[in-house]
Amino acid sequence: MRPDPSIWNHPAFTCLWQYATKGCPVDCGPTWSRDHLAAMAQRGPHKSATSPEAIQCLREETMEKVEQGLARIVLWDDIKDAPHPNLKISPIAAVPHKSRPFRSILDLSFQLRVNGLTMPSVNETTTPLSNHKSMEQMGRVLWRIVSTVAYVNPKNGHLVFAKWDIKDGFWRLVVSDEDAWNFCFVLPRLNENDPIELVVSNCLSMGWCESPPLFCTAGETARDAAQDLCDNPAELPPHDLESYSWPTDLALPAPGTREAEHLLKLLESYMDDFMGVLQAPTPEEMIHFTRAVLHGINKVFPAPGPTDDPKDNPIAIKKLQQGDGRWSTSKEILGWFFDGITRCMSLPSTKVTKIMSILRSLSRKPIVRLGDLESLNGKLMHATIGIPNGKGLLSPIITTVTKHARGKHYKNKTLRLNQTTRQALQDWLTLLPAALRNPIPCTDLMPAPADFVGYCDASKNGAGGIWFGLNKDLPPIVWRIPFPERIQQQVISQNNPHGKISNSDLEMIGLLFQWLVLEKFVDLAHAHVAIWCDNTPTVAWATKLLATKARTAARILRILALRMISCRASPLTTMHIPGNNNNMADFASRSFNVCHTSKTFLTEFHKRFPLPQDASWVLCQLPNATIGHALSCLSMPTPSVASWRRLSQRASVTGGTGAHYFPPVSIHTFKGWIQQKNLHSYKFLLDESGKVQPAQDAKSNLVACRQPSAPSERPLNWMGAETHFTNQEPPTIMLDLRHK
């Protein structure tokens, strides 16, 4: 890594120049004792690095570093009596990798017991000296790509993708000869009688806590340089590797044939990966973007010179030869397949197969290792990115991991899984293949105006709510469900402090009923739904789809998630409303002592909350079996997934008032009336008091009826400074730097 003087005005240039000339900053703590060093030298590498295949791979990798001048080998016997004050030895591990047999990782978090004391690891005593701001964008990259694919105007043409990779990224940054002693490891021996060899590596170690932010400082600066070149219309010189990016079977539009003047151009970076997204680019635009990326990378990671090894190109040529850099309408990016024609994403089948294998293995074991469960949770969290509402099934697993993840060696703990956690594993075994069978439209994952909006509430007496259409037609719906006496007797109150059901539990079950009512009337596939609720915990649980400390809420969330997944709906938007403003839902949930029949309730509801356009409220009554099944979650263990996936579609509807009143009919009859135009659906926005809002207010309220906001755009550069930095003449003192 060596920044080019042409980017001298980038805020990170001075920092990178120091990294390149003096080495990355290192402070790994105090000197280790002789006993500690001797014990680590005798211990040697991790078991994963002692197989014949791993030994051969690690020794070849080390020899390659030595030949490149990035490492040296010393004999332990030669230095053990007078070790360097910075000498620290950590065990090397060999981890299987998809693009090579093994990847070496230095376990700098390893702690060894010496003379009855646990010695600190290198990571534990490291003082951070890097700029961690360089990693701020990493968590937004995937969502920014998903957002781009979702919001792009399909009328302007298909999307094409390409990606480029920095080869051996961490090796591109070095530390000084003095600091290199902090990152030593024992080279796996071919024979037990061979002398102990220590590898002293000058490049950043994979496994050091400071390596990611240090590398991202360089990687993000390279992306900034590439972005600036891309935005500049000036013609760029050819690049030696640009031919790898030219598509073989992609029809590109000719200049001047498109209606849109400014089509999508997105450049993102994630650690050592650079990703480009273009919409219907002309050949000239594609070439310019490709050259901008390649030259931008070389502004920080220079291409090999005339006297350098041509194989040591910082841009991974092997991956370019495999087609990664070739522009295509489909590409695997950050673990997901993106389709630029359908604007969908899907998890690769190999990942699904691996997750399913782990699920089967853990679900069959009476005792599981906590580290394995934590690893599975991470894989499922990644999978839920493309499964709207999938997070609602993770609460039991997350609760188990966080409860037992204590201590430095918690991953090796073993435990028996409780029934709820085992049920969660079975849920995923059942749902994962079905949920990922079809690619997910990116529009399902991103914010959008709500199609249907409702208010819900719950009290000790019962639950109730209303629904109306906002962007799609829907008859104005009201519903109410009384709670049985056995439920009311268990509610926590001043008179019953030892009850088992909280008010928030009732509100959560009310939210579930709210969803189940809407299901009966409309097809919710790819629909965006918003609900206002006056209970803060319920809003938080439903927004995060997570409840790790509230068991009852977690059970209800699981059912809600199962239903939303079965309906293939977009994530639910739940918003808070003050309780004294939630008038319509509040009356519905507390009307049982005032209105004893459906007809009297509808008459009173029409009187209190009249509708425009001659519309009439209709009252939905869920089947008793569905109501009882849902209420059982307040006090019973989690039911099977099958019982909620095959939910009865029956329901009854009562509607109208006065001469327009009609007695209860089946939901199928009612929907048939709508299809035959015998009844009308409507679109309007009601406030919490049932008053219709003006059109201009409705438009402003659409902003509120959204999922969590889309990821923010990237700043001009990763440090946030407002300055352009390329194509400016560097100071005279900088002109000769590129030759030093």
C-alpha positions in Angstrom: 0.0 0.0 0.0 1.4 3.4 -1.0 -0.9 6.4 -1.7 -0.3 8.2 -5.0 0.6 11.9 -4.6 -2.3 12.8 -6.9 -4.7 12.2 -4.0 -2.6 14.3 -1.6 -5.6 16.5 -0.8 -7.6 13.6 0.6 -8.0 14.0 4.4 -6.5 10.5 4.9 -3.4 10.9 2.7 -1.0 12.0 5.4 -2.1 9.1 7.6 -1.7 6.6 4.8 1.7 8.0 3.8 2.8 7.4 7.4 1.5 3.8 7.3 3.4 3.2 4.0 6.7 4.8 5.0 6.9 4.1 8.8 4.4 1.2 9.2 1.0 1.1 10.8 0.9 2.2 14.5 1.1 -0.6 17.0 0.8 -0.7 20.8 0.4 -4.2 22.0 1.1 -3.7 25.7 3.9 -4.6 28.0 6.7 -7.1 27.5 5.9 -10.8 28.0 7.8 -12.8 30.6 10.3 -15.5 29.6 8.0 -18.2 31.0 5.1 -17.0 29.0 7.1 -16.9 25.8 8.6 -20.4 26.4 5.2 -21.8 27.1 3.7 -20.4 23.9 6.7 -21.6 21.9 6.3 -25.1 23.2 2.6 -25.1 22.7 2.9 -24.3 19.0 0.0 -23.9 16.5 -3.6 -24.7 17.0 -4.7 -28.3 16.2 -6.4 -27.1 12.9 -2.9 -26.2 11.6 -1.3 -29.6 12.4 -2.8 -31.8 9.6 -0.4 -32.6 6.7 -2.5 -30.6 4.3 -2.7 -27.5 6.6 1.1 -27.7 7.4 1.9 -27.8 3.7 -0.4 -24.9 2.9 0.8 -22.7 5.8 4.5 -23.3 5.1 4.0 -22.4 1.4 2.2 -19.3 2.4 4.9 -18.3 4.8 7.7 -19.0 2.2 5.8 -16.7 -0.2 5.8 -13.9 2.4 9.5 -14.4 3.0 10.3 -14.2 -0.7 8.3 -11.0 -0.9 10.2 -9.5 2.1 7.1 -9.4 4.2 8.3 -12.0 6.8 11.4 -13.6 8.2 12.0 -16.9 10.1 14.1 -17.1 13.2 14.9 -20.1 15.4 13.5 -20.1 18.9 16.7 -21.5 20.3 18.7 -18.6 18.8 16.6 -15.9 20.6 15.1 -17.5 23.7 17.9 -16.3 26.0 17.6 -12.7 24.8 14.2 -12.2 23.2 13.2 -8.9 21.6 11.3 -6.8 24.2 8.2 -6.7 21.8 8.2 -10.5 21.2 4.8 -12.1 21.6 3.9 -15.5 20.3 0.3 -16.5 19.4 -1.0 -19.8 17.9 -1.7 -19.9 14.2 -4.9 -21.6 13.0 -5.9 -23.0 9.5 -9.5 -22.3 8.5 -11.0 -23.9 5.4 -11.7 -21.3 2.7 -13.8 -21.3 -0.4 -11.1 -19.9 -2.8 -8.1 -21.8 -1.3 -7.6 -24.9 0.8 -6.9 -23.0 4.0 -6.7 -19.4 5.3 -4.3 -18.7 8.1 -5.6 -16.7 11.0 -3.4 -15.7 13.9 -5.3 -16.2 17.2 -4.2 -13.0 18.9 -7.1 -13.5 21.5 -5.6 -16.7 22.8 -4.8 -16.9 26.5 -2.5 -19.4 28.1 -2.3 -20.4 31.8 1.3 -20.1 33.1 2.1 -21.0 36.7 -1.5 -21.0 37.6 -2.2 -17.5 36.1 -4.1 -16.7 32.9 -1.8 -14.6 30.7 -3.3 -11.7 28.7 -3.6 -12.0 24.9 -2.2 -9.6 22.4 -5.7 -8.3 21.5 -6.5 -7.8 25.2 -3.5 -5.5 25.8 -3.7 -3.7 22.4 -4.3 0.1 22.7 -6.4 1.3 19.6 -4.4 3.8 17.5 -6.4 3.5 14.3 -9.3 5.6 13.0 -12.4 3.4 13.5 -14.5 5.8 11.5 -13.1 4.0 8.5 -15.5 1.1 9.3 -18.7 3.2 9.8 -19.9 2.5 6.2 -19.6 -1.3 6.4 -22.9 -1.9 8.0 -24.7 0.2 5.4 -23.2 -1.3 2.2 -25.5 -4.2 1.7 -28.6 -2.2 2.5 -27.4 0.6 0.2 -27.2 -1.9 -2.6 -30.6 -3.4 -1.8 -32.1 0.1 -1.6 -30.6 0.9 -5.0 -32.0 -2.2 -6.6 -35.4 -1.6 -5.0 -35.9 2.0 -5.9 -34.4 2.2 -9.3 -36.9 3.0 -12.1 -37.2 -0.2 -14.1 -38.4 1.7 -17.2 -34.8 3.0 -17.6 -33.3 -0.4 -18.2 -31.8 -3.4 -16.4 -29.1 -3.2 -13.7 -25.7 -4.7 -14.2 -23.1 -5.6 -11.5 -19.4 -6.1 -11.3 -17.0 -6.6 -8.4 -13.3 -6.4 -7.8 -11.2 -7.8 -5.0 -8.0 -6.7 -3.3 -5.7 -9.7 -3.2 -4.3 -10.6 0.2 -5.6 -7.3 1.5 -4.1 -7.3 5.0 -0.7 -8.2 3.6 -0.7 -4.9 1.7 -0.3 -2.9 4.9 2.9 -3.3 7.0 4.2 -2.7 10.4 7.8 -1.7 11.3 10.5 -4.3 12.0 10.3 -3.4 15.7 6.5 -3.8 15.9 6.5 -7.0 13.8 7.8 -9.0 16.9 4.3 -8.5 18.4 2.8 -10.9 15.8 5.0 -14.0 15.9 3.8 -17.5 15.6 5.3 -21.0 15.6 5.6 -22.4 12.1 4.0 -25.9 12.0 6.7 -28.5 11.9 7.0 -31.3 9.4 8.7 -33.6 12.0 8.4 -33.5 15.8 12.2 -33.3 16.2 12.6 -30.3 13.9 13.7 -27.1 15.7 11.0 -24.6 16.6 10.8 -21.8 14.0 9.2 -18.5 14.7 7.7 -16.4 11.9 8.1 -12.7 12.3 5.6 -11.1 9.9 5.7 -7.4 8.9 2.2 -7.4 7.3 -1.0 -6.9 9.2 -2.2 -10.1 10.8 -5.7 -11.5 10.2 -6.8 -11.9 13.8 -5.5 -8.6 15.2 -8.3 -6.4 16.5 -6.7 -3.3 14.8 -6.2 -4.9 11.3 -9.8 -4.2 10.0 -9.9 -0.4 10.8 -6.3 0.0 9.5 -7.1 -1.7 6.3 -10.4 0.1 5.9 -8.5 3.4 6.1 -6.8 2.4 2.9 -9.7 0.7 1.3 -12.2 3.5 1.9 -9.7 6.0 0.6 -9.3 4.0 -2.6 -13.1 3.9 -3.0 -13.2 7.7 -2.6 -10.5 8.1 -5.2 -12.4 5.8 -7.6 -15.7 7.7 -7.0 -14.0 11.0 -7.7 -12.6 9.6 -11.0 -16.0 8.2 -11.9 -17.8 11.5 -11.3 -15.3 13.4 -13.4 -16.2 13.1 -17.1 -12.6 13.5 -18.3 -11.5 10.5 -20.3 -9.3 8.0 -18.4 -6.3 6.1 -19.8 -6.8 2.4 -20.5 -6.0 -0.1 -17.7 -4.3 -3.4 -18.1 -7.1 -5.3 -16.4 -10.2 -3.6 -17.9 -10.7 -6.3 -20.5 -11.7 -8.7 -17.7 -14.8 -6.6 -17.1 -16.2 -6.4 -20.6 -19.4 -8.4 -20.8 -19.7 -11.3 -23.3 -23.4 -11.6 -23.8 -24.9 -8.3 -22.7 -26.7 -6.0 -25.1 -25.7 -2.4 -24.3 -27.7 0.6 -25.4 -26.1 3.0 -27.9 -25.4 6.6 -26.9 -28.5 8.8 -27.2 -31.0 6.0 -27.2 -32.1 6.5 -23.6 -34.7 8.9 -22.2 -33.0 9.4 -18.8 -30.0 11.6 -18.7 -28.7 10.6 -15.3 -29.0 6.9 -14.7 -27.9 4.9 -11.7 -24.2 4.6 -10.9 -23.3 3.1 -7.6 -19.8 2.3 -6.2 -19.5 0.6 -2.9 -16.6 -1.1 -0.9 -16.7 -3.6 1.9 -13.3 -4.3 3.4 -11.4 -5.6 0.4 -14.4 -5.9 -2.0 -15.3 -3.2 -4.5 -18.7 -3.4 -6.1 -20.3 -1.5 -8.9 -23.9 -1.2 -10.0 -24.9 0.5 -13.3 -28.3 0.9 -15.0 -28.4 0.4 -18.8 -24.9 1.8 -19.3 -23.6 2.6 -22.8 -20.2 1.0 -23.7 -18.5 4.4 -23.0 -20.1 4.7 -19.6 -19.2 1.1 -18.7 -15.6 1.6 -19.7 -15.3 4.9 -17.9 -16.7 3.4 -14.7 -14.5 0.3 -14.9 -11.3 2.4 -15.5 -12.3 4.7 -12.6 -12.5 1.7 -10.2 -9.3 0.1 -11.4 -7.3 3.4 -11.4 -8.9 4.4 -8.1 -7.7 1.2 -6.4 -4.2 1.8 -7.8 -4.2 5.3 -6.3 -3.8 3.5 -2.9 -2.6 0.0 -3.9 -0.2 0.6 -6.7 0.1 -1.8 -9.6 3.4 -3.7 -9.9 6.2 -1.7 -11.5 8.6 -2.9 -14.3 10.9 -4.5 -11.8 8.1 -6.1 -9.6 6.6 -9.5 -9.8 3.6 -9.1 -12.2 1.8 -11.8 -10.2 1.8 -9.5 -7.2 -1.1 -7.3 -8.6 -3.2 -5.8 -5.7 -6.3 -6.5 -7.8 -7.1 -10.3 -7.6 -6.6 -11.4 -11.2 -7.7 -15.0 -10.4 -11.1 -13.7 -9.4 -11.3 -11.6 -12.5 -10.6 -14.7 -14.6 -13.4 -16.4 -12.8 -15.8 -13.7 -13.9 -16.2 -11.6 -10.8 -15.2 -8.4 -12.6 -17.3 -9.0 -15.7 -20.4 -6.8 -15.9 -23.5 -9.0 -15.7 -27.2 -8.7 -14.8 -26.7 -11.3 -12.0 -23.9 -11.4 -9.5 -23.2 -12.7 -6.0 -22.4 -9.7 -3.8 -21.7 -9.9 -0.1 -23.2 -13.4 0.1 -26.4 -12.7 -1.9 -27.3 -13.2 -5.5 -28.7 -10.1 -7.1 -30.7 -10.1 -10.3 -30.7 -6.8 -12.2 -33.7 -7.8 -14.4 -36.2 -8.9 -11.8 -34.7 -6.7 -9.1 -34.7 -9.7 -6.7 -32.1 -11.2 -4.3 -31.6 -14.7 -3.1 -29.3 -16.7 -0.8 -27.0 -19.1 -2.7 -28.1 -22.7 -2.4 -24.8 -23.7 -0.9 -25.4 -21.4 2.0 -29.0 -22.7 2.5 -27.7 -26.3 2.4 -25.0 -25.5 5.0 -27.5 -23.8 7.3 -29.9 -26.7 7.0 -27.2 -29.2 7.8 -26.2 -27.3 11.0 -29.9 -27.1 12.0 -30.4 -30.8 11.6 -27.2 -31.5 13.6 -28.0 -29.3 16.5 -31.7 -30.2 16.7 -30.7 -33.9 17.1 -28.1 -33.4 19.8 -29.2 -33.6 23.5 -26.3 -31.3 24.4 -24.9 -28.5 22.2 -21.8 -26.4 22.3 -22.7 -22.7 22.8 -20.2 -21.6 20.2 -22.0 -23.7 17.6 -25.3 -22.2 18.5 -23.9 -18.7 18.3 -22.4 -19.4 14.9 -25.8 -20.7 13.7 -27.5 -17.6 15.0 -25.1 -15.5 13.0 -25.9 -17.4 9.8 -29.6 -17.2 10.4 -29.3 -13.4 11.1 -27.6 -13.1 7.7 -30.4 -15.2 6.1 -33.1 -13.0 7.6 -31.8 -10.1 5.5 -33.7 -11.7 2.6 -36.6 -13.1 4.6 -39.0 -10.4 5.5 -40.1 -10.9 9.1 -37.7 -13.8 9.7 -36.2 -12.2 12.7 -39.3 -12.9 14.6 -38.3 -16.5 14.9 -34.9 -15.8 16.4 -35.8 -14.6 19.9 -35.4 -18.0 21.7 -32.0 -18.6 20.1 -30.7 -15.1 20.8 -32.0 -15.4 24.4 -30.2 -18.7 24.9 -26.9 -17.4 23.5 -26.9 -14.1 25.4 -27.9 -15.8 28.7 -24.9 -18.1 28.6 -22.4 -16.0 26.7 -20.4 -15.1 29.8 -16.7 -15.5 30.5 -13.8 -15.5 28.1 -14.2 -19.2 27.0 -18.0 -19.3 26.9 -18.0 -20.7 23.3 -16.8 -24.1 24.6 -19.6 -24.3 27.2 -22.2 -27.0 26.6 -25.9 -26.9 27.5 -29.2 -28.6 27.1 -31.6 -26.6 25.0 -35.0 -25.8 26.4 -38.2 -26.7 24.6 -38.7 -23.1 23.2 -35.2 -23.0 21.6 -35.6 -26.5 20.1 -38.9 -25.4 18.7 -37.2 -22.4 17.1 -34.7 -24.8 15.4 -37.6 -26.9 14.1 -39.3 -23.7 12.9 -36.2 -22.8 10.8 -35.9 -26.4 9.5 -39.4 -26.2 8.3 -39.5 -22.6 7.0 -36.0 -21.9 5.6 -36.3 -23.9 2.4 -39.8 -22.6 1.7 -38.9 -19.0 2.5 -35.9 -19.0 0.2 -37.4 -21.1 -2.5 -38.2 -18.0 -4.6 -36.0 -14.9 -4.9 -37.1 -12.0 -2.7 -38.1 -8.7 -4.4 -35.8 -6.0 -3.0 -38.8 -3.7 -2.8 -40.2 -6.0 -0.1 -37.3 -5.2 2.1 -37.2 -1.4 1.8 -39.4 1.5 3.1 -42.5 2.3 1.0 -45.8 4.0 1.6 -48.3 1.8 3.5 -51.0 0.1 1.5 -53.1 -0.6 4.6 -53.2 1.3 7.9 -54.8 0.5 11.2 -55.1 1.3 14.9 -55.3 -1.4 17.7 -55.6 -1.4 21.4 -56.1 -3.9 24.3 -57.5 -3.7 27.8 -58.3 -6.1 30.6 -61.7 -6.7 29.0 -60.6 -7.4 25.5 -58.9 -6.1 22.3 -60.1 -4.2 19.3 -59.0 -2.2 16.3 -59.8 -0.8 12.9 -58.4 -1.1 9.3 -58.7 1.1 6.3 -57.0 1.3 2.9 -54.5 4.0 2.1 -52.8 3.1 -1.2 -55.1 0.1 -1.9 -58.8 -0.3 -1.6 -60.2 -1.8 1.5 -63.6 -1.7 3.3 -63.4 0.2 6.6 -63.1 -2.7 9.1 -63.6 -2.7 12.9 -63.1 -5.7 15.1 -63.3 -6.6 18.8 -62.5 -9.7 20.8 -63.4 -10.1 24.5 -60.9 -11.8 26.8 -62.2 -14.8 28.7 -62.5 -14.6 32.5 -59.6 -16.9 33.0 -57.4 -14.5 31.1 -58.7 -11.4 33.0 -58.0 -13.1 36.3 -54.3 -13.5 35.4 -53.7 -9.9 34.5 -51.2 -8.1 36.7 -52.7 -5.1 38.6 -52.6 -3.4 41.9 -55.2 -5.9 43.2 -53.4 -8.8 41.6 -49.7 -8.1 41.8 -48.8 -11.8 41.3 -50.6 -12.2 38.0 -48.8 -13.8 35.1 -50.0 -11.7 32.2 -48.9 -8.1 31.8 -50.8 -5.3 30.0 -48.1 -5.3 27.4 -48.7 -9.0 26.8 -52.4 -8.2 26.1 -51.4 -5.4 23.7 -49.1 -7.8 21.9 -51.9 -10.3 21.5 -54.1 -7.5 20.3 -51.5 -6.7 17.6 -51.6 -10.3 16.5 -55.4 -10.2 16.2 -55.1 -7.0 14.3 -52.9 -8.8 11.7 -55.1 -11.9 11.6 -58.2 -9.7 10.8 -56.5 -8.0 7.8 -55.4 -11.4 6.4 -59.0 -12.4 6.0 -59.8 -9.5 3.6 -56.8 -9.0 1.3 -53.9 -10.7 -0.3 -50.9 -9.4 1.7 -48.1 -10.7 -0.6 -45.6 -7.9 -1.0 -47.9 -5.5 0.8 -46.7 -2.8 3.1 -48.7 -2.5 6.3 -48.6 0.1 9.1 -50.2 -0.1 12.6 -50.5 2.5 15.3 -50.4 1.1 18.9 -50.4 3.0 22.2 -48.2 0.5 24.1 -44.4 1.3 23.9 -43.1 -2.2 24.6 -45.4 -3.7 21.9 -44.2 -1.1 19.4 -40.6 -1.9 20.3 -41.0 -5.7 20.1 -42.9 -5.5 16.8 -40.4 -3.1 15.3 -37.4 -5.2 16.2 -39.3 -8.5 15.9 -37.3 -9.5 19.0 -38.2 -10.0 22.6 -35.4 -11.6 24.6 -36.6 -10.9 28.1 -40.3 -11.2 27.7 -41.2 -14.9 27.1 -44.9 -14.3 26.4 -44.2 -11.5 23.9 -41.6 -13.8 22.2 -44.2 -16.5 21.8 -46.7 -14.1 20.2 -44.0 -12.5 18.1 -43.1 -16.0 16.7 -46.8 -16.5 15.6 -46.9 -13.0 14.1 -43.7 -13.7 12.2 -45.0 -17.1 11.0 -48.2 -15.5 9.6 -46.4 -12.6 7.9 -43.9 -15.1 6.4 -46.8 -17.3 5.2 -48.5 -14.2 3.7 -45.1 -13.1 2.1 -45.8 -9.6 3.3 -43.2 -6.9 3.7 -42.0 -6.1 7.2 -44.7 -4.6 9.4 -44.4 -1.0 10.4 -45.5 -0.4 14.0 -45.8 3.2 15.3 -46.6 4.6 18.7 -49.6 6.8 19.4 -50.5 8.4 22.7 -53.2 6.3 24.6 -55.6 9.2 25.0 -55.6 9.8 21.3 -56.3 6.2 20.2 -60.0 6.8 20.3 -61.4 4.3 17.8 -59.4 1.3 18.9 -59.8 2.2 22.5 -63.6 2.2 22.2 -63.6 -1.1 20.3 -61.5 -2.8 23.1 -63.7 -1.5 25.9 -67.2 -1.6 24.5 -68.2 -5.0 25.8 -70.1 -3.6 28.8 -71.9 -1.0 26.7 -72.6 -2.8 23.4 -73.7 -6.4 24.0 -74.4 -7.3 20.4 -72.7 -6.8 17.1 -75.6 -4.7 15.8 -75.6 -2.3 18.7 -71.8 -2.0 18.6 -71.9 -1.1 14.9 -74.6 1.4 15.4 -72.7 3.1 18.2 -69.4 3.0 16.3 -71.0 4.6 13.2 -72.5 7.3 15.4 -69.1 8.0 17.1 -66.9 7.7 14.0 -68.9 8.5 10.8 -67.2 7.8 7.5 -67.1 9.9 4.3 -68.2 8.9 0.8 -71.3 7.1 2.2 -69.0 4.4 3.5 -70.0 2.0 6.3 -68.0 0.1 8.9 -68.0 -3.6 8.7 -67.4 -5.8 11.8 -65.1 -8.8 11.4 -65.4 -11.8 13.8 -62.5 -14.3 13.8 -63.3 -18.0 14.3 -63.4 -19.1 17.9 -60.8 -21.7 17.2 -58.4 -19.1 15.9 -59.1 -16.8 18.9 -58.6 -19.7 21.4 -55.4 -20.8 19.6 -53.9 -17.3 19.9 -55.0 -16.7 23.5 -53.3 -20.0 24.5 -50.0 -18.3 23.8 -50.5 -16.2 26.9 -50.1 -19.1 29.2 -49.0 -22.3 27.3 -45.8 -23.4 25.6 -45.2 -22.5 22.0 -47.5 -24.4 19.6 -46.2 -26.2 16.5 -45.4 -24.3 13.4 -47.8 -26.4 11.3 -50.8 -25.3 13.4 -50.1 -21.7 12.5 -49.0 -22.2 8.9 -52.3 -23.9 8.0 -54.6 -21.3 9.6 -58.3 -21.5 8.9 -59.5 -18.9 6.4 -63.0 -18.7 7.9 -64.4 -15.5 9.4 -67.7 -13.7 9.5 -68.6 -10.2 8.6 -71.4 -8.0 9.8 -71.9 -4.6 8.3 -73.9 -1.5 7.7 -76.3 0.4 10.0 -80.0 1.1 9.9 -81.5 0.1 6.5 -78.1 -0.9 5.2 -77.4 -3.3 8.0 -76.7 -6.9 7.0 -76.4 -9.9 9.3 -73.3 -12.0 9.6 -72.0 -13.6 6.4 -68.9 -15.6 5.7 -65.8 -13.8 4.7 -65.9 -15.6 1.3 -69.4 -14.3 0.6 -68.4 -10.8 1.6 -65.3 -10.8 -0.6 -67.5 -12.1 -3.5 -69.8 -9.0 -3.0 -66.8 -6.7 -3.3 -65.7 -8.5 -6.5 -69.2 -8.2 -7.9 -69.2 -4.4 -7.1 -72.2 -5.0 -4.7 -70.1 -3.4 -2.0 -67.4 -0.7 -2.3 -63.9 -0.5 -1.0 -62.3 2.9 -0.2 -59.0 4.7 0.2 -58.7 7.5 2.7 -56.6 8.4 5.7 -58.3 8.5 9.1 -56.6 10.0 12.2 -56.8 8.4 15.6 -60.2 10.0 16.2 -61.7 8.7 13.0 -61.7 12.0 11.2 -60.7 12.0 7.5 -57.5 14.0 6.9 -57.3 16.3 3.8 -55.3 15.1 0.8 -52.3 17.2 1.6 -52.2 15.9 5.1 -52.6 12.4 3.9 -49.5 12.9 1.7 -47.5 14.2 4.6 -48.6 11.3 6.8 -47.4 8.8 4.2 -43.9 9.6 5.5 -44.9 8.2 8.9 -46.4 5.0 7.4 -43.0 3.6 6.5 -40.6 1.0 7.6 -37.3 2.1 9.2 -35.6 4.7 6.9 -33.5 3.7 4.0 -29.7 3.8 4.4 -28.1 7.2 4.1 -26.0 8.2 1.1 -22.2 8.0 1.4 -20.4 11.2 2.4 -18.1 12.8 -0.1 -15.3 10.9 1.6 -15.2 8.5 4.5 -13.8 11.0 6.9 -16.7 13.4 6.2 -14.5 16.3 5.0 -16.1 18.5 2.3 -13.3 18.5 -0.3 -12.5 17.0 -3.7 -9.1 15.6 -3.9 -8.1 14.2 -7.3 -7.0 16.1 -10.4 -5.4 18.8 -8.3 -1.8 19.7 -8.5 0.1 18.5 -5.5 2.6 20.8 -3.7 6.1 20.9 -5.2 7.5 19.0 -2.3 5.2 16.1 -3.1 6.1 15.8 -6.8 9.0 13.3 -6.3 7.2 11.1 -3.8 6.0 8.6 -6.3 9.6 7.8 -7.2 10.8 7.3 -3.6 
